[in-house]
Amino acid sequence: MTLIEVVVVLLLIGLTTALATSAFHPGQRSDLEIERLALVLETAAERARVRGTPMRFESLRHGYRFSRLDTAGNWQVVVDDPIFVEHGLPTGIALNRLSRDDQEVDDGLVFGSDIVLYTLEGVSAAGPFSLVGQASGTVKRVSASAPA
């Protein structure tokens, strides 16, 4: 496990703990879930580059999941890694459109040895948002009124 993965796991544990408490308003919970998704996308891309094993992100209407290639070249949904198991989003958050090079992606976004530039659009209690994959490998959150 790389240092980046350890840091992301610790961040995810913190976010999960924060989500488990009922002290947050729905808007704050939405923000935490979107931040978690951004971190998981960054981690998947980094892991695919470092390990040389492609990973596929699939956007579901109210959640998301990751798959990886098995030895026969078939995509298998990840069930044994807590970071990448299928994750449902709370009420009020929906993922609407995933695109790469301004073309809608229907069969999932594949992370591999190269940096992937993409946009994931969704809506939360705070309004529309986009998560934009950057050339640096980071994911930037953009509100509907701000430029990408």
C-alpha positions in Angstrom: 0.0 0.0 0.0 1.4 3.4 -1.0 1.5 6.4 1.3 -1.1 8.1 -0.9 -3.4 5.1 -0.3 -2.8 5.2 3.4 -3.7 8.9 3.6 -6.8 8.4 1.5 -7.9 5.5 3.7 -7.5 7.7 6.8 -9.4 10.5 5.1 -12.2 8.1 4.1 -12.4 6.7 7.7 -12.7 10.3 8.9 -15.4 11.1 6.4 -17.3 7.9 7.1 -17.2 8.7 10.8 -18.5 12.2 10.2 -21.3 10.9 8.0 -22.3 8.4 10.7 -23.0 11.2 13.2 -26.4 12.9 13.0 -25.1 16.3 13.9 -24.7 17.4 10.2 -27.3 19.2 8.2 -28.2 17.5 4.9 -26.2 20.0 2.9 -23.1 19.3 4.9 -23.6 15.6 4.4 -23.9 16.1 0.7 -20.6 18.0 0.7 -18.9 15.2 2.5 -20.2 12.5 0.2 -19.1 14.5 -2.9 -15.7 15.0 -1.3 -15.5 11.3 -0.6 -16.3 10.5 -4.2 -13.6 12.9 -5.5 -11.0 11.3 -3.2 -12.1 7.8 -4.3 -11.8 8.8 -8.0 -8.3 10.2 -7.4 -7.3 7.0 -5.5 -8.6 4.7 -8.3 -6.7 6.7 -10.9 -3.5 6.7 -8.9 -3.8 3.0 -8.0 -4.3 2.1 -11.7 -1.2 4.1 -12.7 1.0 2.8 -9.9 0.0 -0.9 -10.1 -0.6 -1.0 -13.8 -4.0 -2.6 -13.4 -6.9 -0.9 -15.0 -9.9 0.1 -12.9 -13.3 1.0 -14.2 -15.6 3.6 -12.5 -19.3 3.1 -13.1 -21.7 5.9 -12.3 -25.1 4.7 -11.0 -28.0 7.1 -10.6 -27.8 7.0 -6.8 -24.3 5.5 -6.3 -21.2 4.2 -7.9 -19.0 1.1 -8.2 -15.6 0.1 -9.4 -14.5 -3.0 -11.4 -11.1 -4.3 -12.2 -9.8 -6.7 -14.9 -9.4 -10.3 -13.9 -6.7 -12.6 -15.5 -9.1 -13.5 -18.3 -9.6 -9.9 -19.2 -13.2 -9.6 -17.8 -14.4 -6.8 -15.6 -15.2 -7.9 -12.1 -17.0 -5.7 -9.6 -14.7 -4.9 -6.6 -16.1 -6.5 -3.5 -12.9 -7.1 -1.4 -11.6 -3.5 -1.1 -13.5 -1.2 1.3 -12.4 1.9 -0.7 -13.8 0.6 -4.0 -16.9 -1.5 -3.1 -20.2 -0.3 -4.5 -21.3 2.8 -2.6 -24.8 4.2 -2.4 -25.4 7.9 -2.2 -27.8 9.5 0.3 -31.1 10.9 -0.7 -30.6 14.3 -2.3 -27.5 13.3 -4.3 -27.7 11.9 -7.8 -25.1 11.4 -10.5 -26.4 12.4 -13.9 -23.8 12.4 -16.6 -20.2 11.1 -17.0 -18.3 12.4 -20.0 -14.8 12.1 -21.5 -13.6 14.5 -24.3 -17.2 16.0 -24.3 -18.6 12.6 -25.2 -21.0 10.8 -22.8 -19.6 7.6 -21.4 -22.1 4.8 -21.0 -19.9 1.8 -20.2 -17.8 3.2 -17.4 -14.7 5.3 -17.1 -11.4 3.3 -17.3 -8.4 4.4 -15.4 -5.1 3.0 -16.6 -1.5 4.1 -17.0 -2.4 7.4 -18.5 -4.1 10.4 -16.9 -7.9 10.5 -17.8 -9.6 13.8 -18.2 -13.4 13.5 -17.5 -16.4 15.3 -16.0 -18.9 13.7 -13.7 -22.1 15.8 -13.3 -24.5 15.5 -10.5 -27.0 17.3 -8.3 -27.0 17.6 -4.5 -29.0 19.6 -1.9 -26.8 22.5 -2.6 -27.5 22.4 -6.4 -25.7 21.0 -9.5 -22.0 20.2 -9.3 -19.3 18.7 -11.5 -16.2 16.7 -10.5 -13.6 17.3 -13.2 -10.5 15.1 -13.6 -7.5 17.3 -14.0 -4.2 16.8 -15.9 -2.4 16.7 -12.5 -4.5 13.6 -11.5 -6.5 15.5 -9.0 -10.3 15.9 -9.1 -11.7 19.4 -8.9 -15.3 20.1 -7.7 -17.0 22.8 -9.7 -20.4 24.4 -8.9 -22.8 25.0 -11.7 -22.1 28.7 -11.7 -18.3 28.5 -11.7 -16.1 27.7 -14.8 -14.3 24.3 -14.9 
